[in-house]
Amino acid sequence: MRIAPTARLATAVFVAAIVATACSGGSSRTRPSLASAPITEVTGAVSASGTGLATTTATPHMSNDAAVTEALASYLAMWGDMVEAAKTANYSSPRLANHAMSQALQLLYGGLMSAHDDGVVILGKPLFAPMITETKPASDPVAVSLVDCMDGSDWLEYSAKTGKRRDGNPGGKHHATATVGKYLGVWKVATLKVDGPGTCG
């Protein structure tokens, strides 16, 4: 039985506590609206700066726009690293740790190792529509939570040996959640959960 690339992540979710951060005090919440969320295409590495996220994906009424922008940029950059590593199912790619840590990093490693063991590579261009759901604390956040409707319809598995498309692994839209934290001045995705196909619209 073949499974789609995003399904590998969905089934490889580790039981791990959300990384505790030095976040005390209140939080700022916004209601995500995936129907109106802009779509961001990730084709490779994404810089954590200069991405234009402030005008494309940042929630307009969120406090501390700079933190939100950097967190979103790190989330998209993590996927950029994953997409690049998935082209060869390189689960040992050092790039994976550039924008991910803890449970999220383990999840990426696990998904790519599964693909490698099955003799497949993952090619194409997934789409993302991240929306901020919470920041902690509300002022000068060090942790940002987000929700996404990840479209893996064009991010599919191919045989590493023959280059042929693998049967039975249709892509789809996946509900995903993530927590991005600021650690030693660097924003990285700490937790990531990707649900199965058809879990968002």
C-alpha positions as CSV (number, residue, x, y, z in Angstrom):
1,M,0.0,0.0,0.0
2,R,1.4,3.3,-1.1
3,I,1.0,6.5,0.9
4,A,1.2,10.1,-0.1
5,P,4.1,12.3,1.1
6,T,1.9,14.3,3.5
7,A,0.3,11.1,4.7
8,R,3.8,9.9,5.7
9,L,4.0,12.9,8.0
10,A,0.5,12.4,9.2
11,T,1.2,8.8,10.2
12,A,4.7,9.6,11.6
13,V,3.5,12.1,14.2
14,F,5.4,11.6,17.4
15,V,3.8,11.8,20.8
16,A,5.6,14.8,22.2
17,A,4.7,17.7,24.5
18,I,4.5,21.1,23.0
19,V,7.9,22.7,23.7
20,A,7.7,24.9,26.8
21,T,8.9,28.4,26.3
22,A,9.5,31.4,28.6
23,C,6.0,32.7,27.7
24,S,4.0,34.1,30.5
25,G,1.2,36.5,30.6
26,G,-1.6,37.0,28.1
27,S,-1.9,35.9,24.5
28,S,-3.3,37.4,21.3
29,R,-5.7,35.4,19.3
30,T,-7.2,35.7,15.8
31,R,-9.7,33.5,14.1
32,P,-8.2,31.7,11.1
33,S,-10.0,32.0,7.8
34,L,-8.6,29.5,5.4
35,A,-11.2,30.3,2.8
36,S,-9.6,33.7,2.4
37,A,-6.0,32.8,3.2
38,P,-3.5,33.5,0.5
39,I,-1.7,30.6,-1.1
40,T,2.0,30.4,-0.8
41,E,4.0,28.2,-3.1
42,V,7.2,26.7,-1.9
43,T,9.6,25.5,-4.5
44,G,12.9,25.3,-2.6
45,A,14.7,27.1,0.2
46,V,12.9,30.2,1.5
47,S,14.8,32.9,3.2
48,A,13.6,33.9,6.7
49,S,13.7,37.5,5.6
50,G,12.7,39.4,2.6
51,T,9.8,37.1,1.8
52,G,7.0,39.7,1.7
53,L,5.0,37.7,4.2
54,A,4.0,40.9,6.1
55,T,1.8,41.8,3.2
56,T,0.7,38.3,2.1
57,T,0.2,36.1,5.1
58,A,0.5,38.1,8.3
59,T,-2.7,38.7,10.1
60,P,-3.4,42.5,9.9
61,H,-4.5,43.0,13.5
62,M,-1.8,40.8,15.1
63,S,0.4,42.5,17.7
64,N,4.1,42.6,17.0
65,D,4.0,42.2,13.2
66,A,7.8,41.6,13.0
67,A,7.6,38.5,15.2
68,V,4.6,37.1,13.3
69,T,6.4,37.7,10.0
70,E,9.5,36.0,11.1
71,A,7.6,33.0,12.5
72,L,5.7,32.6,9.3
73,A,8.9,32.9,7.2
74,S,10.5,30.2,9.4
75,Y,7.5,27.9,8.9
76,L,7.6,28.3,5.1
77,A,11.4,28.0,5.1
78,M,11.1,24.7,7.0
79,W,8.8,23.4,4.2
80,G,11.2,24.7,1.6
81,D,14.0,22.7,3.3
82,M,11.7,19.6,3.4
83,V,10.8,19.9,-0.3
84,E,14.4,20.1,-1.3
85,A,15.5,17.2,0.9
86,A,12.5,15.1,-0.3
87,K,13.7,15.3,-3.9
88,T,16.2,12.6,-3.0
89,A,14.5,11.4,0.2
90,N,17.6,12.7,2.1
91,Y,16.6,12.2,5.7
92,S,20.1,13.2,6.8
93,S,20.0,16.6,5.1
94,P,21.6,19.2,7.4
95,R,19.1,21.8,6.0
96,L,16.3,20.1,7.9
97,A,17.6,21.6,11.2
98,N,17.9,25.1,9.8
99,H,14.2,26.0,10.6
100,A,12.9,23.0,12.6
101,M,13.7,21.5,16.0
102,S,12.4,19.1,18.6
103,Q,9.3,17.2,17.6
104,A,8.9,19.0,14.2
105,L,12.5,18.0,13.2
106,Q,11.9,14.4,14.3
107,L,8.7,14.4,12.2
108,L,10.6,15.6,9.0
109,Y,13.3,13.0,9.6
110,G,10.8,10.3,10.1
111,G,8.8,11.1,7.0
112,L,11.9,11.2,4.8
113,M,13.4,8.0,6.3
114,S,10.1,6.3,5.5
115,A,10.3,7.5,1.9
116,H,13.9,6.4,1.6
117,D,13.2,3.0,3.0
118,D,10.4,2.6,0.5
119,G,12.7,3.6,-2.4
120,V,10.7,6.7,-3.3
121,V,11.5,10.4,-3.8
122,I,9.0,13.2,-3.5
123,L,8.7,15.7,-6.3
124,G,6.5,18.7,-7.1
125,K,5.3,21.9,-5.5
126,P,3.1,21.8,-2.4
127,L,1.0,24.9,-1.5
128,F,0.5,26.5,1.9
129,A,-2.0,28.9,3.4
130,P,-0.8,29.5,7.0
131,M,-2.8,31.7,9.3
132,I,-1.8,32.8,12.8
133,T,-4.0,31.5,15.7
134,E,-2.1,32.7,18.8
135,T,1.0,34.5,20.0
136,K,2.6,34.2,23.4
137,P,3.0,36.6,25.1
138,A,0.8,39.2,23.3
139,S,3.6,41.8,23.5
140,D,7.0,40.8,22.0
141,P,6.0,37.1,21.4
142,V,8.5,34.3,21.6
143,A,6.0,31.6,20.5
144,V,3.5,31.7,17.6
145,S,0.9,29.1,16.8
146,L,-0.6,28.7,13.3
147,V,-3.0,26.6,11.3
148,D,-2.6,25.7,7.6
149,C,-4.4,24.0,4.8
150,M,-1.5,22.3,3.1
151,D,-2.2,21.3,-0.5
152,G,-0.1,18.3,-1.5
153,S,-2.0,17.6,-4.8
154,D,1.2,18.4,-6.8
155,W,3.7,17.0,-4.3
156,L,3.9,13.3,-5.2
157,E,6.0,10.2,-4.9
158,Y,8.1,8.7,-7.6
159,S,10.3,5.6,-7.8
160,A,13.8,6.6,-7.0
161,K,15.0,3.8,-9.3
162,T,12.8,4.3,-12.4
163,G,11.5,7.8,-11.9
164,K,8.0,6.6,-12.5
165,R,5.0,8.0,-10.6
166,R,4.0,5.6,-7.8
167,D,0.4,4.4,-8.0
168,G,-2.1,4.8,-5.2
169,N,-0.6,7.9,-3.7
170,P,-2.9,10.8,-4.7
171,G,-2.2,14.1,-3.1
172,G,-4.8,16.2,-1.2
173,K,-5.4,19.0,1.2
174,H,-4.2,18.4,4.7
175,H,-5.1,20.3,7.9
176,A,-1.9,21.2,9.7
177,T,-0.9,22.9,12.9
178,A,2.5,24.2,14.1
179,T,4.1,26.1,16.9
180,V,7.1,28.3,16.0
181,G,9.3,29.4,18.8
182,K,12.2,31.9,19.2
183,Y,15.2,30.1,20.6
184,L,18.5,32.0,21.1
185,G,17.2,34.7,18.8
186,V,16.3,32.3,16.0
187,W,12.7,31.3,15.0
188,K,12.2,27.6,14.4
189,V,9.2,25.3,14.1
190,A,9.1,23.3,17.3
191,T,5.9,21.2,16.9
192,L,4.2,20.1,13.7
193,K,1.1,18.0,13.1
194,V,-0.2,17.1,9.6
195,D,-3.6,15.4,9.3
196,G,-4.6,13.1,6.5
197,P,-5.8,14.1,3.1
198,G,-9.2,15.8,2.8
199,T,-9.1,17.3,6.2
200,C,-9.4,20.9,5.0
201,G,-11.1,22.7,2.1
